[in-house]
């Protein structure tokens, strides 16, 4: 008689233990803490708060890009190198959460830059030019 009783105690105990584990798994599975940004987030209505600003490209001799939020989209309005002067911004496109712009250096290459993400004072980008080169750059916010 003792053996069947042990069997039932172990069986019931095991079932209860599995039920407790199953119920507590909900706290193990991560859940989002914030909703993804909407097209109207931020105090200025910016899609990606912090993207607008003046950004220095550290891989150049001082080239900076000015990004503004206007008419519900980001636009690159200026790309300048203090040593050479202004570069011609030939296109700027805000599409699917990515800003892409192309500028041409006088007597030099045309460069297309695409945003990857922004984090604080860092803007992560990829780039390619019409001479077959490409790479990635982390731009820094300028005052």
N, C-alpha and C positions, 0 to 999 in steps of 0.2 A: 503493500500500500504506500509506503514512503516513496518509492520510485515514481509511480504515476503522479503523485502530488508534486514532486520536484519538476517533472516534465511540464505540468500545467503552469507552475509558477515561472519557470524559465520562459515558456512560450508567451505567456501574458506579459511578462516583464520585457521581453524582446519586442513584442508588438507595441507596447507603450513607448519604449525607447525610440523605435523607428518613427512613431507618430510625433513625438517631441522633436526629433531631428527634422522631420519633414515640415513641421510648422515653423521652425526657426530658420529654415533656408531662405525665407523671404527677406530676412535681414542681412543675409550674406550676399545676395545678388545686388550689384550696384544699380542705383537708379539715378537719373539725371537730377542735378541740383538746380539747374536753371534751364529755361527754355532757350533754344537757339535764337540768335538775334533776328528780329523781323526787319522788314524793309523800313520801318519807322521807329527804330530804337534810338536811344540817345536823346539828349536834351535838344539838339539841333535837328533832329530827325535823320541824322546820318545812319546809313546802313551798317557801317563798321566804325563805331566811335573811336577816334584817335587816328584814323587814316589821313584825314585832311591835315595838312601842315607843310613845312619846309623840310626836305629830307636830303642829307648829305650822302653822296656815294663815296665811301672811303677808298674804293679801288681806282679812283681817278685823281686828278690834280685839283680837286675842289668842286667838282660838278655837283650842283644841287637841283632838286626838282620841287616844284610847288604844286601841291595837290589841293584842290578845293572841292567842296560839296556845294553844287548848285543845280537847281532844277531837278532834284531827286536823283542825282548821279554824281559820281566823282569825275573830275576833269583835271588833267595836267595842263596848267596854264603857262608854265615857264620851266625851261631847263637851261641853266646858265653855268658857265665855268668862268670864274672871275679873271683868269689869265687870258682867256680867249674871247670872252663876251658871250652873247646869247647863241644858243643852238636853236634850230628851227624844229618846233614840235609839229610833226606832219600828221599825226593822228593820236586820238585819245578815245578809248572805248571802255565803257563800264558795262559788263555783261556777266550775268550769273555769279555775281559776287566777286568778280576778278576785274581789276583795272589793268588795261594794257595800253601802253603808249609807245610811239616811235618818234625819235628825234634824230636829226642829222647834224653832225659836226661839220662846220665849214671846211671844205677840202679834206674831209675825213669820212669815216664810216657812218652809216645810219644804224642806230641801235634800237631794238625793240625790247622793252622791259615789261614784265608781268608780275603783279603782286601775288605773293603766296600767303602771307599772313602778317599781322601787326601785333606786337606785344610790347606795351609800354612805349619806350623810345627807340624801338627797333622795328624796322620794316624789312621783312624777308622777301626777296625778289629773285626771279630768274631773268636772264637776258640772252639775246643773240644779236649778231650783227650781220650786215650784208657781205662781210668778208669771210664768213664761215666759222666764226668763233662764237662760243656760248659759255655760260656759267651761271653762278648764283652769287648774289651780293646781299649783305645785310646793311641796309642804310640806317643812319642814325638821325634822330630828330634834331633840328637846329632851332635855336631860339627865334 
